[in-house]
């Protein structure tokens, strides 16, 4: 990492935030090494939140996959919270099996979309409001990760794992909306982590409230993504079966059953609701989810090693070479070996399951990322123990090691390359910014808002409907569609190019938009 204040492509505000982050990171590590953990953790949480808030605004446009679809559906849920829609007012026939181009949108579970819609209500319809819930949840995970690391091994491991997560370049990237399924998987990771954290607290304290929270968070995880949100129960069940003290106690099964029933009460009402009101769409979505297991859908193919091959990208290039040692020290230094085995099982079962699943998506194993950070922190903590045996400068060496790891993990150079004007070859960014301004101006450009706009530039259609209040389509209508719309007296407008058909070009009632949109495919 370099603190590039000279010749930087960051804005003045971004430079100020990055400079503050650099100084706060130094302060947090210093307080940690002086055993002032609460102060160190508070500073770490603050700087992590500050960085994530910066990342919500670093791209002044909405990304193509899959952020724009989440953005539009959540916009429509502001008025119709229980009818997720992509096209709120479709005037052409549509195929309900095309999740990127349909009316009722059940492609994802609704919880994260409701949260975006609430954020819109509070902060307005903009990119910041779209990404804010994910920045807040990603920051809140700092505290849960610390607590899990502390309970399993030590406060050192808890803090270091939170430090790794807080400054993770990949985790910051998720907040920008620039990675496929980012919103959905960030929320999913949060609730799966919350359920596992609650389970860790329950195992250590035995307090009944954690049983209810486990079920609540697991149910909410399902209501974000799907049944892998019940991951926490797999390790809990394993612990009961292999613990001779719990195996034959009815209480053990009663507790997990109560928690599981709470999870069912959280996510089942929505399933029953959509099966009743949108039966064909719901049936297709459930079958589509099942087909992920046996088919490589939408070109997402890969080998059984696909998820493992992403470890370097998601956690750092050297992590795949260190993971065996990290696992060893995680287990060796764990306070309770049984709970350590459960955590290892969570990682194993999720990666094993998605090695078997034929459709390969890059973020499906992200739910156990916090556990992997705790494992890596176990290795780093072991190195710090060795440093403490040095005769001189042990505090300085420890400080420099943690600082180096933190900012290597952060990788500001990558962020500048991908989220500023530094890279002249980043044409996607320039096109998105260009189209955004045109999309935002449509409400004032059109004579009225009851127009249907055509030839909006491929997948830019979704963004037209997000930034304006019109119904939009990517291509020109066929002549038959055109005649049907004319017969219904539906007003039409279009972006024009050399491919405009004569029946459209020669119709003076079709409003021709002068601005030139750049097609997005």
C-alpha positions in Angstrom: 0.0 0.0 0.0 1.1 3.6 -0.6 -0.5 6.7 0.8 -0.8 8.4 -2.6 -1.5 12.0 -1.8 0.7 13.3 -4.7 -0.5 12.3 -8.2 -3.5 10.5 -6.9 -6.7 10.0 -8.7 -8.7 10.0 -5.5 -10.8 13.0 -4.7 -9.8 15.4 -1.9 -12.4 13.8 0.4 -11.2 10.3 -0.4 -7.6 11.3 0.3 -8.7 12.8 3.6 -10.6 9.6 4.5 -7.7 7.4 3.5 -5.2 9.5 5.5 -7.5 9.3 8.6 -7.8 5.6 8.1 -4.0 5.2 8.0 -3.6 7.2 11.2 -6.5 5.4 12.9 -5.1 2.0 12.0 -1.8 3.0 13.6 -3.7 4.0 16.7 -5.8 0.9 16.9 -2.8 -1.4 16.6 -0.9 0.6 19.2 -3.7 0.4 21.7 -4.0 -3.3 21.1 -0.3 -3.9 21.7 -0.6 -1.9 25.0 -3.5 -4.3 26.0 -6.1 -1.6 25.7 -8.4 -3.9 23.7 -11.7 -2.0 24.0 -10.2 1.2 22.8 -8.4 -0.6 20.0 -11.6 -2.3 18.9 -13.6 0.9 19.1 -11.1 2.6 16.8 -11.0 -0.4 14.5 -14.8 -0.4 14.2 -14.8 3.3 13.5 -12.2 3.2 10.8 -13.8 0.1 9.2 -17.1 2.0 9.0 -15.4 5.1 7.6 -13.8 3.1 4.9 -17.0 1.3 4.0 -18.9 4.6 3.8 -16.3 5.9 1.4 -16.7 2.8 -0.7 -20.4 3.3 -0.9 -19.7 6.6 -2.8 -16.5 5.7 -4.7 -18.4 4.7 -7.9 -20.9 7.4 -8.9 -23.1 4.9 -10.8 -24.8 1.5 -10.3 -23.0 -1.6 -11.5 -24.4 -4.0 -14.0 -24.2 -7.4 -12.4 -26.2 -7.8 -10.1 -26.4 -4.4 -8.4 -28.8 -2.7 -10.9 -31.4 -5.5 -10.6 -31.4 -5.3 -6.8 -31.5 -1.5 -7.0 -34.6 -1.5 -9.3 -36.5 -4.2 -7.5 -35.9 -2.5 -4.1 -37.2 0.8 -5.7 -40.4 -0.9 -6.7 -40.7 -2.4 -3.2 -40.9 1.0 -1.7 -44.5 1.1 -2.8 -45.2 -2.6 -3.1 -43.1 -4.3 -0.4 -44.8 -7.7 -0.8 -44.7 -7.7 -4.6 -41.1 -7.7 -5.7 -41.1 -6.4 -9.3 -38.6 -5.6 -12.0 -41.1 -4.2 -14.5 -43.7 -2.5 -12.4 -45.8 -1.8 -15.5 -44.9 -4.1 -18.4 -46.6 -3.2 -21.6 -45.0 -5.9 -23.7 -45.3 -9.7 -23.2 -42.5 -11.1 -21.0 -41.1 -14.5 -20.0 -41.5 -15.0 -16.3 -38.5 -17.5 -16.4 -36.1 -14.7 -17.4 -35.2 -13.2 -14.1 -33.3 -10.3 -15.7 -36.3 -9.2 -17.8 -39.6 -10.1 -16.1 -42.4 -8.7 -14.0 -42.7 -10.4 -10.6 -39.1 -10.9 -9.4 -38.6 -13.8 -7.0 -35.1 -14.6 -8.1 -33.8 -13.7 -4.6 -35.3 -13.9 -1.2 -36.6 -10.5 -0.1 -35.0 -9.5 3.2 -32.0 -7.5 1.8 -34.3 -5.9 -0.7 -36.6 -4.7 2.1 -33.6 -3.2 3.8 -32.6 -1.3 0.7 -36.1 0.0 0.2 -36.1 1.3 3.8 -32.8 3.0 3.2 -34.3 4.6 0.1 -37.2 5.9 2.2 -34.8 7.5 4.6 -31.9 8.7 2.4 -33.5 9.0 -1.0 -33.2 7.1 -4.3 -29.4 7.1 -4.9 -26.3 5.0 -4.9 -25.4 5.8 -1.3 -28.7 4.7 0.1 -28.5 1.5 -2.0 -25.2 0.5 -0.5 -25.5 1.9 3.0 -27.2 -1.2 4.6 -24.2 -3.4 3.4 -21.6 -0.9 4.8 -23.4 -0.9 8.2 -23.7 -4.7 8.3 -20.1 -5.3 7.1 -18.9 -3.0 9.8 -21.0 -4.6 12.5 -19.4 -7.9 11.7 -16.1 -6.6 13.1 -17.6 -6.9 16.6 -19.0 -10.4 16.1 -15.7 -11.7 14.6 -13.8 -10.3 17.5 -16.1 -11.9 20.0 -15.9 -15.3 18.3 -12.1 -15.2 18.1 -11.9 -14.2 21.7 -14.2 -17.0 22.9 -12.6 -19.7 20.8 -9.0 -18.8 21.4 -8.0 -15.4 22.9 -8.5 -11.7 22.7 -5.4 -11.4 20.5 -7.0 -13.7 17.9 -10.3 -11.9 18.2 -8.7 -8.5 17.5 -6.4 -9.7 14.7 -9.2 -11.5 12.9 -11.3 -8.3 13.1 -8.3 -6.3 11.8 -8.0 -8.6 8.8 -11.7 -8.4 8.0 -11.9 -4.6 8.6 -9.2 -3.8 6.1 -9.9 -6.6 3.6 -9.8 -5.1 0.1 -12.2 -7.8 -1.0 -14.7 -7.1 1.7 -14.5 -3.4 0.8 -15.1 -4.3 -2.8 -18.3 -6.0 -1.9 -19.7 -2.7 -0.5 -19.2 -1.0 -3.8 -21.7 -3.3 -5.6 -19.0 -4.2 -8.2 -18.9 -8.0 -7.6 -21.6 -10.4 -8.8 -24.4 -11.0 -6.1 -22.5 -8.7 -3.7 -25.5 -7.3 -1.8 -27.1 -10.6 -1.4 -24.0 -12.4 -0.2 -22.9 -9.6 2.2 -26.3 -9.8 3.9 -26.1 -13.6 3.9 -22.6 -13.6 5.4 -23.8 -11.2 8.1 -26.7 -13.4 9.2 -24.9 -16.7 9.0 -22.1 -15.1 11.0 -24.6 -13.8 13.5 -26.1 -17.2 13.9 -22.7 -18.9 14.5 -21.7 -16.1 16.9 -24.9 -16.6 18.8 -24.2 -20.4 18.9 -20.7 -19.6 20.2 -22.1 -17.4 23.0 -24.7 -20.0 23.8 -22.1 -22.8 24.1 -20.0 -20.7 26.4 -22.7 -19.2 28.6 -25.6 -21.7 28.4 -28.1 -18.7 28.4 -31.4 -19.5 26.8 -31.7 -16.2 25.0 -29.0 -17.3 22.5 -31.1 -20.3 21.4 -33.8 -17.8 20.2 -31.2 -15.6 18.5 -29.6 -18.5 16.7 -33.0 -19.4 15.2 -33.8 -15.8 14.4 -30.5 -15.1 12.6 -30.6 -18.5 10.8 -34.1 -17.8 9.6 -33.1 -14.4 8.4 -30.1 -15.9 6.5 -32.5 -18.1 4.6 -34.7 -15.1 3.9 -31.7 -13.5 2.2 -30.4 -16.3 0.1 -31.7 -19.9 0.7 -31.3 -23.0 2.8 -27.6 -22.9 3.3 -28.6 -20.2 5.8 -29.3 -23.1 8.2 -25.6 -23.9 8.3 -25.4 -23.3 12.0 -27.6 -26.3 12.8 -25.3 -28.7 11.0 -22.4 -28.0 13.4 -24.8 -27.8 16.4 -26.2 -31.2 15.5 -22.7 -32.7 15.0 -21.7 -31.4 18.5 -24.7 -33.1 20.1 -24.0 -36.4 18.4 -20.3 -36.5 19.2 -20.5 -35.1 22.8 -21.1 -38.0 25.2 -22.5 -35.6 27.8 -25.2 -34.2 25.4 -25.9 -37.2 23.2 -28.4 -38.8 25.5 -30.0 -35.7 27.0 -33.4 -34.8 25.7 -32.7 -31.2 26.6 -30.0 -31.0 23.9 -32.5 -32.0 21.2 -35.2 -29.8 22.6 -33.0 -26.7 22.5 -31.9 -27.3 18.8 -35.5 -28.1 17.9 -36.8 -24.8 19.4 -34.1 -22.8 17.6 -34.9 -24.6 14.3 -38.6 -23.9 14.7 -37.9 -20.2 15.3 -35.9 -20.2 12.0 -38.9 -21.9 10.2 -41.3 -19.2 11.6 -39.0 -16.5 10.2 -38.6 -17.7 6.6 -41.6 -20.0 5.9 -44.3 -17.3 5.9 -42.7 -15.7 2.8 -42.5 -19.1 1.0 -46.2 -19.8 1.7 -47.1 -16.3 0.6 -45.4 -16.4 -2.8 -46.6 -19.9 -3.5 -50.1 -18.7 -2.9 -50.0 -15.3 -4.8 -47.3 -16.1 -7.4 -47.5 -19.9 -7.8 -45.9 -20.3 -11.3 -43.1 -17.8 -10.5 -42.4 -19.4 -7.1 -42.4 -23.0 -8.6 -40.0 -21.9 -11.3 -37.6 -20.2 -8.8 -37.5 -23.2 -6.5 -36.8 -25.5 -9.4 -34.2 -23.1 -10.7 -32.5 -23.2 -7.3 -32.5 -27.0 -7.4 -31.0 -27.0 -10.9 -27.9 -25.2 -9.7 -26.9 -28.6 -8.1 -27.0 -30.6 -11.3 -26.6 -28.1 -14.1 -24.1 -25.3 -15.0 -26.7 -22.6 -15.3 -26.0 -19.4 -17.3 -22.5 -20.5 -18.2 -21.3 -20.6 -14.6 -19.2 -23.8 -15.0 -16.0 -24.9 -13.2 -14.1 -27.7 -11.6 -14.6 -29.1 -8.1 -11.7 -26.9 -7.1 -13.4 -23.7 -8.2 -14.1 -22.3 -4.7 -10.7 -23.2 -3.4 -9.1 -21.5 -6.4 -10.7 -18.2 -5.2 -9.0 -18.2 -1.8 -6.1 -16.0 -3.0 -8.4 -13.5 -4.6 -10.8 -13.3 -1.6 -8.3 -13.5 1.3 -4.9 -12.6 -0.1 -2.5 -14.2 -2.6 -0.4 -16.0 0.0 -3.3 -17.3 2.0 -3.7 -20.7 0.2 -0.1 -21.5 1.1 -0.7 -20.6 4.8 -4.1 -22.1 5.4 -2.9 -25.5 6.6 -0.7 -23.9 9.2 -3.6 -21.5 10.1 -5.9 -24.5 10.7 -3.2 -26.3 12.8 -2.7 -23.3 15.2 -6.5 -22.6 15.3 -7.2 -26.1 16.6 -4.0 -26.3 18.7 -4.7 -23.0 20.6 -8.5 -23.3 20.8 -9.9 -23.2 24.4 -12.5 -25.8 23.6 -11.5 -28.5 21.0 -15.2 -29.5 20.4 -16.2 -26.0 19.3 -13.1 -25.7 17.2 -14.1 -28.9 15.4 -17.5 -27.4 14.8 -16.0 -24.3 13.2 -13.7 -26.4 11.0 -16.8 -28.5 10.1 -18.7 -25.3 9.0 -15.8 -24.5 6.6 -15.4 -28.0 5.3 -19.1 -28.7 4.7 -19.8 -25.5 2.9 -16.8 -25.8 0.6 -17.5 -29.6 0.1 -21.1 -28.9 -0.8 -20.3 -26.3 -3.4 -17.5 -28.4 -4.8 -20.3 -30.8 -5.6 -22.8 -28.2 -6.9 -22.4 -27.9 -10.7 -23.2 -24.2 -11.0 -20.2 -22.3 -9.8 -20.8 -18.9 -8.3 -17.8 -17.0 -6.8 -19.3 -15.8 -3.4 -21.3 -18.9 -2.2 -18.7 -19.8 0.4 -18.3 -16.3 1.7 -20.6 -17.1 4.6 -17.6 -18.8 6.4 -15.1 -16.1 5.6 -15.1 -14.8 9.2 -14.1 -18.3 10.4 -11.2 -18.3 7.9 -10.1 -14.9 9.2 -10.1 -16.3 12.7 -7.9 -19.2 11.5 -5.5 -16.8 9.8 -5.4 -14.7 13.0 -4.4 -17.8 14.9 -1.3 -18.1 12.8 -0.4 -14.4 13.1 -1.0 -14.6 16.8 1.5 -17.5 17.0 4.1 -15.3 15.2 3.5 -12.5 17.7 4.1 -15.0 20.5 7.5 -15.8 18.9 8.3 -12.1 18.6 7.6 -11.6 22.3 10.5 -13.8 23.1 12.9 -11.5 21.3 15.4 -9.8 23.6 14.9 -6.3 22.1 12.4 -4.2 20.1 9.7 -6.8 20.4 7.0 -4.1 20.6 8.3 -2.3 17.5 8.6 -5.6 15.5 5.0 -6.6 16.5 3.7 -3.2 15.5 5.4 -3.2 12.1 4.2 -6.8 11.4 0.6 -5.9 12.1 0.8 -2.7 10.2 2.4 -4.4 7.2 -0.3 -7.2 7.2 -3.0 -4.6 7.5 -2.1 -2.5 4.6 -1.0 -5.4 2.4 -4.5 -6.7 3.0 -6.0 -3.3 2.2 -4.3 -2.8 -1.2 -5.1 0.8 -1.9 -3.4 0.6 -5.3 -6.0 -1.9 -6.4 -8.9 0.3 -5.2 -7.4 3.3 -7.1 -6.9 1.3 -10.2 -10.5 0.0 -10.3 -12.5 2.9 -8.8 -11.0 6.1 -10.1 -10.0 7.6 -13.5 -6.5 6.2 -13.0 -7.0 3.3 -15.5 -7.6 4.8 -19.0 -8.8 1.3 -20.2 -11.7 1.2 -17.8 -14.3 2.0 -20.4 -17.0 0.3 -18.4 -16.7 3.1 -15.8 -16.8 5.9 -18.4 -19.9 4.4 -20.1 -21.7 3.9 -16.8 -21.1 7.6 -15.8 -22.1 8.8 -19.3 -25.4 6.8 -19.3 -26.2 7.7 -15.7 -26.5 11.4 -16.5 -28.8 10.7 -19.5 -30.9 8.2 -17.5 -31.3 10.8 -14.7 -32.4 13.5 -17.1 -35.2 11.5 -18.7 -37.9 12.6 -16.4 -37.3 16.2 -17.5 -36.5 15.3 -21.1 -39.8 13.5 -21.9 -43.0 15.5 -22.4 -44.6 13.5 -19.6 -43.9 10.4 -17.5 -46.5 8.1 -19.2 -44.1 7.3 -22.1 -42.6 3.9 -22.8 -39.0 4.3 -23.8 -37.3 2.0 -26.3 -33.8 1.2 -27.6 -32.4 2.0 -24.1 -29.1 0.1 -24.8 -29.3 -3.5 -23.7 -29.0 -4.0 -20.0 -29.0 -0.2 -19.5 -32.8 -0.6 -19.5 -32.8 -1.5 -15.9 -30.9 1.6 -15.0 -33.3 3.8 -17.1 -36.2 2.5 -14.9 -34.2 3.1 -11.7 -33.1 6.6 -12.4 -36.4 7.7 -14.1 -40.1 6.9 -13.7 -40.8 5.4 -17.1 -41.1 1.9 -18.4 -38.2 1.0 -20.7 -37.0 -1.7 -23.1 -33.6 -2.4 -24.5 -34.5 -2.8 -28.2 -37.0 -1.3 -30.7 -40.4 -2.9 -30.7 -41.3 -5.2 -33.5 -43.8 -3.8 -36.0 -46.5 -6.0 -34.5 -45.7 -4.8 -31.0 -45.7 -1.2 -32.2 -49.1 -1.6 -33.8 -50.5 -3.1 -30.6 -49.2 -0.2 -28.5 -50.5 2.3 -30.9 -54.0 0.7 -30.8 -53.9 1.0 -27.0 -52.8 4.7 -27.3 -49.6 4.1 -25.4 -47.2 7.0 -25.8 -43.7 5.9 -27.1 -40.3 7.4 -27.0 -36.9 6.1 -28.2 -33.2 6.6 -28.3 -32.3 6.6 -32.0 -29.5 5.1 -34.0 -28.9 3.9 -37.5 -31.0 0.8 -36.9 -34.3 2.5 -36.2 -37.1 0.9 -38.2 -39.0 3.0 -40.7 -42.4 2.5 -38.9 -40.8 4.0 -35.8 -38.7 6.7 -37.5 -41.6 8.0 -39.6 -44.1 8.2 -36.7 -44.1 11.8 -35.6 -45.9 10.9 -32.4 -42.9 8.8 -31.3 -40.7 11.1 -29.2 -37.1 11.0 -30.4 -34.6 11.5 -27.6 -31.6 13.5 -28.8 -29.1 12.2 -26.3 -27.0 9.2 -27.3 -27.0 6.3 -25.0 -24.1 3.8 -25.1 -25.4 0.2 -25.2 -24.4 -2.0 -22.3 -24.3 -5.8 -23.0 
